[in-house]
Amino acid sequence: MITMSLAEVAEAVGGRLHRATGGEPVSGTVEFDSRKVTPGGLFVALPGERVDGHDYATGAHAAGATGVLAARPVDAPSVLVDGPDPNAAVLGALSALAAHVVRRLPGLEVVGLTGSSGKTSTKDLVAAVLRPLGATVAPPESFNNELGHPWTVLRADAGTRHLVLELAARGAGHIASLCAVAPPRIGVVLNVGRAHLGEFGSPEAVARAKGELVEALPAEADGGVAVLNADDPRVAAMATRTLARVARFSLSAADADLRAVEVRLDDTGRAGFRLVSPAGEARVRLRAVGAHQVSNSLAATAVGLELGASLDQVTAALEAAEPASRWRMEVTERPDGVMVINDAYNANPESMRAGLEALAAITGTARRGWAVLGAMGELGEAGPAAHAEVGQLAARLGVRRLLAVGPDNYQQGYRAGCGEESMVVPDVPTALEVLNERLRPGDVVLVKASRAAGLERVAAGLLTNPVPGERR
């Protein structure tokens, strides 16, 4: 963050000083975890359901924090903010501080990304493309909500050239409010899927929410650029909702600004393709696993070219990029040849399809594939049918084994699709027992579910203490 005094922080957030003169300099990072406080930093005391950050304010100050952003008096120099909901008051102040910092950095290029799936992987690719051009700040993992978003913005300082932000929505107006904190000049919309249908009610409602990003962009005359996926009709239709210039990317539309043609997956599930762009053509071979990464790469290319990268720079960055966020198509091979693909961070029907297609590409006809699938959350009434659909897709793709951890709708769909072998188990320990008993060298295991299912523990268990079984 740029250096500010506590008095300036108080003015920016509409708060008042407590146990402070106001001249204390805030020169370190802004943190809501007291264990990560840096000298000269600002500790954000969030009142949580189980842990109240105010209880750690004194310790954070002793660890070097200049001051505390709080909703009630604490025994440390602080800025106090008021409101009927203390948590909302502190979060609102954090966003106000982030917006103040952005206004103080007029040369900062802000890129916003949203979509039902692929946001984090694409954010990582965009950051990889932009880093060779100048200092780039992007969120770790999926810091994309009302806490992670301003926290990421406050990582920017006078030396930062690019700020890449991932924008999530759990309801109407969420993306618009995030854009108000750090107004993007470039906005990327990847897709509109069935993630969060339980909260939005329909894909059309999801599209309206995602489109808030392109509505927030400046007009074309002021440099605004909307990067849209022409292969998704709901995203393509957002061109009518923005005054920004539209750049379209596609795997199929011949008139798109950026295209990927001759897409091929190798036996490790990694894609190669010919990139066609206004800057020329180039061959690209990705390290990231899955055909869906091709579309993500096109989006990253559009951003990179817009911000001054050459085609050679973009392709070099794409080809060098490794998965930067954990539990997203992480591929690890055991000494016995069993390959574990950990994609357990999140899941919806569209990302399930991408994962299963990658599994099918890797296994081909020579290896056995295991789909270890947990629940997809936030689908509402559409949940049972969506789970059955994914199970049927696994069978249709030729996945040899399906292990459902929790929902039996996967198994129903898999059997309906004439899959080879399926089983439903209640929990992670049972899943590991089954896998350790039945895996054999050369098998490929995809582990995927929504975050709440905790299936990353299955992947971790397979890689830490594999137990030899009957290898049938």
C-alpha positions in Angstrom: 0.0 0.0 0.0 1.1 3.6 -0.4 2.4 5.2 2.8 -0.3 7.1 4.7 -0.7 8.4 8.2 -3.4 7.0 10.5 -5.1 10.4 10.2 -5.3 10.0 6.4 -6.6 6.5 6.9 -9.3 7.8 9.2 -10.3 10.5 6.7 -10.4 8.0 3.8 -12.8 5.6 5.7 -14.8 8.2 7.6 -13.5 6.9 10.9 -12.2 8.5 14.1 -8.8 8.1 15.8 -8.5 6.2 19.0 -5.3 6.1 21.2 -3.5 7.7 18.3 -2.1 11.2 17.4 -2.8 10.7 13.7 0.7 11.1 12.6 1.6 7.5 12.9 2.8 6.3 9.4 1.2 3.2 7.8 3.9 1.9 5.5 3.4 -1.9 5.6 0.7 -4.3 4.4 -2.9 -4.3 5.3 -3.8 -7.6 7.0 -6.8 -9.3 8.6 -4.8 -12.2 9.9 -2.7 -11.0 12.9 -0.1 -13.7 12.2 0.7 -12.0 8.9 1.2 -8.4 10.2 4.3 -6.6 9.0 6.1 -3.7 10.6 4.3 -0.5 9.9 1.2 -2.3 8.7 -2.5 -1.9 9.4 -4.4 -4.7 11.1 -8.1 -5.1 10.1 -10.1 -6.3 13.1 -13.0 -8.3 11.6 -15.7 -9.5 14.0 -16.2 -13.1 12.9 -18.7 -15.8 14.0 -16.1 -17.8 15.8 -13.1 -15.5 16.0 -13.2 -11.8 16.7 -10.2 -9.9 15.3 -10.6 -7.2 18.0 -9.3 -9.8 20.5 -6.0 -9.9 18.5 -5.5 -6.1 18.1 -3.1 -5.7 21.0 -1.0 -8.6 19.7 -1.0 -7.2 16.2 0.3 -3.9 17.4 3.0 -5.5 19.5 4.0 -7.5 16.4 4.6 -4.2 14.5 1.3 -3.0 13.2 1.1 0.8 13.2 -2.6 0.7 13.9 -5.8 -1.1 13.8 -9.0 -0.6 11.7 -11.8 -1.6 14.2 -15.4 -1.3 15.0 -14.9 -0.8 18.8 -12.2 0.6 21.0 -9.1 -1.6 21.4 -5.9 -1.2 23.4 -3.8 0.0 20.4 -3.6 3.0 18.1 -6.6 2.6 15.8 -9.2 4.0 13.5 -12.8 3.3 14.6 -15.7 3.0 12.3 -19.4 2.8 13.3 -22.4 1.0 12.0 -25.2 -1.3 13.1 -23.3 -4.3 11.8 -19.7 -4.2 13.0 -18.5 -6.6 10.4 -20.1 -4.7 7.6 -18.7 -1.4 9.0 -15.1 -2.7 8.9 -15.5 -4.3 5.5 -17.0 -1.1 4.2 -14.1 0.9 5.6 -11.6 -1.5 4.0 -13.3 -1.0 0.6 -13.2 2.8 1.1 -9.5 2.7 1.9 -8.9 0.6 -1.2 -10.8 3.0 -3.4 -8.9 5.9 -1.9 -5.6 4.2 -2.8 -6.7 3.5 -6.4 -7.5 7.2 -6.8 -4.0 8.0 -5.6 -2.5 5.7 -8.4 -3.6 7.3 -11.6 -1.2 5.3 -13.8 -2.5 2.0 -12.6 -4.1 -0.3 -15.2 -7.0 -2.3 -13.6 -8.2 -5.5 -15.2 -11.3 -7.2 -13.9 -12.3 -10.8 -14.7 -15.5 -12.7 -14.0 -17.3 -15.8 -15.2 -19.0 -18.9 -13.7 -15.9 -21.0 -14.1 -12.2 -20.4 -14.9 -11.8 -17.1 -13.2 -8.9 -18.0 -11.0 -7.0 -19.9 -13.8 -7.5 -17.0 -16.2 -6.5 -14.5 -13.6 -3.3 -16.4 -13.1 -2.6 -16.5 -16.9 -3.3 -12.8 -17.2 -0.9 -12.0 -14.4 1.7 -14.2 -16.0 1.3 -12.4 -19.3 1.5 -8.9 -17.7 4.4 -9.4 -15.3 7.1 -9.1 -17.9 5.7 -5.7 -18.8 5.8 -4.3 -15.3 5.0 -4.8 -11.6 1.7 -6.7 -11.4 -0.6 -7.4 -8.4 -3.1 -10.2 -8.5 -5.0 -12.0 -5.8 -3.7 -15.3 -4.4 -6.1 -18.2 -4.9 -9.7 -17.0 -5.2 -9.6 -13.7 -3.2 -12.6 -12.3 -5.1 -15.2 -11.1 -2.6 -15.9 -8.1 -0.4 -12.9 -9.0 1.8 -10.3 -10.5 -0.7 -11.0 -7.8 -3.3 -10.0 -4.7 -1.3 -7.3 -6.6 0.4 -5.8 -7.3 -3.0 -6.2 -3.7 -4.2 -4.3 -2.6 -1.1 -1.3 -4.6 -2.3 -0.8 -2.0 -5.1 1.6 0.9 -4.6 3.3 3.6 -6.6 5.5 1.0 -8.4 2.5 -1.2 -9.5 1.7 -1.0 -13.2 -1.1 -3.7 -13.4 -3.8 -4.7 -11.0 -5.6 -7.9 -12.0 -8.8 -8.6 -10.1 -11.1 -11.6 -10.0 -14.7 -10.6 -9.3 -17.2 -13.0 -7.8 -21.0 -12.6 -7.4 -23.4 -14.1 -5.0 -26.2 -11.8 -6.0 -27.2 -8.8 -8.0 -25.1 -5.7 -7.5 -22.1 -7.5 -6.1 -19.8 -7.1 -9.1 -20.9 -3.5 -9.5 -19.9 -2.8 -5.9 -16.5 -4.4 -6.5 -16.0 -2.4 -9.6 -16.7 0.8 -7.7 -13.7 0.0 -5.4 -11.2 -0.3 -8.2 -12.8 0.7 -11.6 -11.4 -1.5 -14.3 -10.4 -0.2 -17.7 -10.4 -3.7 -19.2 -13.1 -6.2 -18.3 -13.1 -9.9 -19.2 -16.2 -12.2 -19.1 -15.4 -15.8 -19.6 -18.8 -17.6 -19.4 -22.2 -17.9 -17.9 -22.9 -21.3 -16.4 -24.9 -22.9 -13.7 -22.7 -22.0 -10.7 -24.7 -20.5 -7.9 -28.0 -21.3 -9.6 -29.4 -21.9 -6.1 -28.8 -18.2 -5.3 -29.5 -16.6 -8.7 -32.4 -18.8 -9.8 -31.6 -18.9 -13.5 -28.7 -18.6 -16.0 -30.3 -15.3 -17.2 -30.0 -13.9 -13.7 -26.4 -15.0 -13.6 -25.8 -13.3 -16.9 -27.3 -10.0 -15.6 -25.0 -10.1 -12.6 -21.8 -11.0 -14.6 -22.6 -8.2 -17.1 -22.3 -5.6 -14.4 -18.6 -5.8 -15.1 -18.9 -4.6 -18.7 -21.4 -1.9 -17.7 -18.8 -0.5 -15.3 -16.2 0.0 -18.0 -15.3 3.4 -19.4 -16.4 4.3 -22.9 -14.3 3.3 -25.9 -13.2 6.9 -26.2 -11.8 6.7 -22.7 -10.0 3.5 -23.3 -12.5 1.0 -22.1 -12.2 -2.6 -23.4 -14.7 -5.5 -22.9 -13.1 -8.9 -23.6 -16.0 -11.3 -24.3 -16.2 -15.0 -25.0 -18.0 -15.2 -28.4 -18.6 -19.0 -27.9 -21.0 -18.3 -25.0 -24.2 -16.6 -26.4 -25.0 -15.0 -23.0 -21.5 -13.5 -22.8 -21.5 -12.4 -26.5 -24.8 -10.6 -25.9 -23.1 -8.4 -23.3 -21.7 -6.3 -26.1 -24.9 -4.4 -26.1 -24.5 -3.5 -22.4 -21.3 -1.6 -22.6 -19.9 1.6 -24.1 -16.4 0.1 -24.2 -14.7 -1.3 -27.3 -15.5 -5.0 -27.6 -12.8 -7.6 -28.3 -14.1 -11.1 -28.9 -12.3 -14.4 -28.5 -13.5 -17.8 -29.7 -12.6 -21.3 -30.6 -15.3 -21.4 -33.4 -16.3 -18.0 -34.6 -14.3 -17.1 -37.7 -14.9 -13.3 -37.2 -13.7 -13.2 -33.6 -10.8 -10.9 -32.8 -8.8 -13.7 -31.3 -9.1 -17.4 -32.2 -7.6 -20.7 -31.4 -7.6 -23.2 -34.2 -6.1 -26.7 -34.6 -6.5 -27.4 -30.9 -5.0 -30.7 -29.9 -4.5 -32.4 -26.5 -1.5 -34.6 -25.9 -1.5 -37.7 -23.7 -0.8 -35.5 -20.6 -4.0 -33.5 -21.3 -2.1 -30.3 -22.3 -3.3 -28.3 -25.2 -1.5 -27.1 -28.3 -3.1 -24.7 -30.8 -2.5 -22.1 -33.4 -3.3 -18.6 -32.0 -4.8 -16.2 -34.6 -4.8 -12.5 -33.4 -4.7 -9.0 -34.8 -0.9 -9.0 -34.0 -0.3 -12.2 -36.1 -0.3 -15.9 -35.6 1.7 -18.2 -33.3 1.9 -21.8 -32.2 1.2 -22.2 -28.5 1.7 -25.3 -26.3 0.4 -24.9 -22.8 1.6 -26.5 -19.6 -1.7 -26.1 -17.9 -3.9 -29.2 -18.2 -7.3 -29.2 -20.0 -8.8 -28.0 -23.2 -10.7 -25.3 -21.3 -7.3 -23.6 -20.8 -7.3 -22.7 -24.5 -10.2 -20.3 -24.1 -8.7 -18.9 -20.9 -5.4 -18.3 -22.8 -7.2 -16.4 -25.5 -8.7 -14.1 -22.8 -5.2 -13.5 -21.4 -3.8 -12.9 -24.8 -6.5 -10.2 -25.5 -5.5 -8.4 -22.2 -1.8 -8.7 -22.9 -2.0 -7.3 -26.4 -4.2 -4.4 -25.2 -1.6 -3.5 -22.6 1.3 -3.4 -24.9 2.7 -7.0 -25.0 4.0 -8.3 -28.2 2.7 -11.6 -29.6 6.0 -13.2 -28.8 5.9 -12.0 -25.2 2.3 -13.3 -24.8 3.1 -16.8 -26.2 6.2 -17.1 -24.2 4.3 -16.3 -21.0 1.5 -18.7 -21.8 3.9 -21.5 -22.6 5.8 -20.9 -19.4 2.8 -20.5 -17.1 2.3 -23.2 -14.5 -0.9 -23.5 -12.3 -0.4 -20.8 -9.7 -3.4 -21.5 -7.5 -3.6 -24.8 -5.6 -6.1 -27.6 -6.2 -6.9 -26.5 -9.8 -5.9 -29.3 -12.1 -2.7 -30.0 -10.1 -1.1 -33.0 -11.7 1.2 -35.3 -9.6 2.5 -38.7 -10.6 3.3 -41.2 -7.9 6.3 -43.5 -8.1 4.1 -46.4 -9.0 2.8 -44.5 -12.1 -0.6 -43.5 -10.6 -1.4 -39.9 -11.7 -3.5 -37.8 -9.4 -5.3 -34.7 -10.7 -6.3 -32.5 -7.8 -9.1 -30.1 -9.0 -10.9 -30.1 -5.7 -11.1 -26.3 -5.1 -14.5 -25.8 -6.7 -17.0 -27.4 -9.1 -20.0 -26.7 -11.2 -21.5 -28.6 -14.2 -19.3 -26.7 -16.7 -16.0 -27.1 -14.8 -16.9 -30.8 -14.2 -17.2 -31.2 -17.9 -13.8 -29.6 -18.4 -12.2 -31.9 -15.8 -13.7 -35.0 -17.1 -12.7 -34.2 -20.7 -9.1 -33.7 -19.5 -9.3 -37.0 -17.7 -10.5 -38.8 -20.8 -7.8 -37.2 -23.0 -5.1 -38.3 -20.6 -6.3 -41.9 -20.2 -7.2 -42.5 -23.9 -7.7 -46.2 -24.4 -4.5 -47.4 -22.7 -5.1 -46.2 -19.1 -7.9 -46.6 -16.5 -9.5 -43.3 -15.4 -11.1 -42.7 -12.0 -13.5 -39.9 -11.5 -13.7 -39.2 -7.7 -16.5 -36.7 -7.5 -18.0 -34.8 -4.6 -21.0 -32.5 -4.3 -21.4 -29.5 -6.5 -22.8 -26.8 -4.2 -25.2 -23.9 -4.7 -27.2 -25.4 -7.5 -30.6 -25.4 -5.7 -33.4 -27.5 -7.2 -31.2 -28.2 -10.2 -28.7 -30.1 -8.1 -29.9 -33.7 -8.5 -30.3 -33.5 -12.2 -27.0 -31.7 -12.7 -25.2 -34.4 -10.7 -26.8 -37.2 -12.8 -25.9 -35.3 -15.9 -22.2 -35.2 -14.9 -22.3 -38.9 -14.1 -23.7 -39.7 -17.5 -21.1 -37.5 -19.2 -18.3 -39.5 -17.4 -19.7 -42.7 -18.8 -20.0 -41.2 -22.3 -16.4 -40.0 -22.2 -15.2 -43.5 -21.4 -14.1 -42.9 -17.8 -13.6 -46.4 -16.6 -14.4 -45.9 -12.9 -16.6 -43.5 -10.9 -16.4 -43.0 -7.2 -19.0 -40.6 -5.8 -18.2 -39.2 -2.3 -21.7 -38.3 -1.0 -24.2 -37.7 -3.8 -25.6 -40.9 -5.4 -27.0 -38.9 -8.4 -23.6 -39.2 -10.0 -23.9 -43.0 -9.9 -27.4 -43.0 -11.3 -26.3 -41.0 -14.3 -23.1 -43.0 -14.8 -25.1 -46.3 -14.9 -27.6 -44.8 -17.2 -24.7 -43.9 -19.5 -23.5 -47.5 -19.3 -20.3 -46.7 -17.4 -18.1 -49.7 -16.3 -17.9 -49.5 -12.5 -19.3 -47.0 -10.0 -19.6 -46.8 -6.3 -21.0 -44.3 -3.7 -19.1 -43.8 -0.4 -20.1 -41.6 2.5 -16.8 -39.8 3.3 -13.2 -39.2 2.5 -11.7 -42.0 4.6 -13.9 -44.6 2.9 -13.0 -43.2 -0.5 -9.3 -43.6 0.3 -9.8 -47.1 1.4 -11.5 -48.0 -1.8 -8.9 -46.3 -4.0 -5.9 -47.7 -2.1 -7.4 -51.2 -2.5 -8.2 -50.9 -6.2 -5.8 -48.6 -7.9 -3.1 -50.1 -10.0 0.0 -48.6 -11.7 -0.8 -46.3 -14.6 -4.3 -45.3 -13.4 -5.3 -41.7 -13.5 -7.5 -40.2 -10.8 -9.4 -37.0 -11.1 -10.5 -35.6 -7.7 -13.1 -32.8 -8.1 -15.9 -31.2 -6.0 -17.0 -27.9 -4.6 -14.8 -26.6 -1.8 -17.2 -27.5 1.0 -16.7 -31.3 0.2 -13.1 -31.2 1.2 -12.0 -33.7 -1.4 -8.5 -32.2 -1.5 -7.9 -34.6 1.4 -8.5 -37.5 -1.0 -5.8 -36.2 -3.3 -3.4 -35.6 -0.4 -4.1 -39.0 1.0 -3.3 -40.7 -2.3 0.0 -38.8 -2.5 1.2 -39.1 1.0 0.6 -42.7 2.1 -0.6 -44.8 -0.8 -1.5 -48.3 0.4 -0.9 -51.2 -2.1 -4.1 -53.1 -2.7 -5.1 -56.0 -4.8 -4.5 -54.0 -8.0 -7.3 -55.5 -9.9 
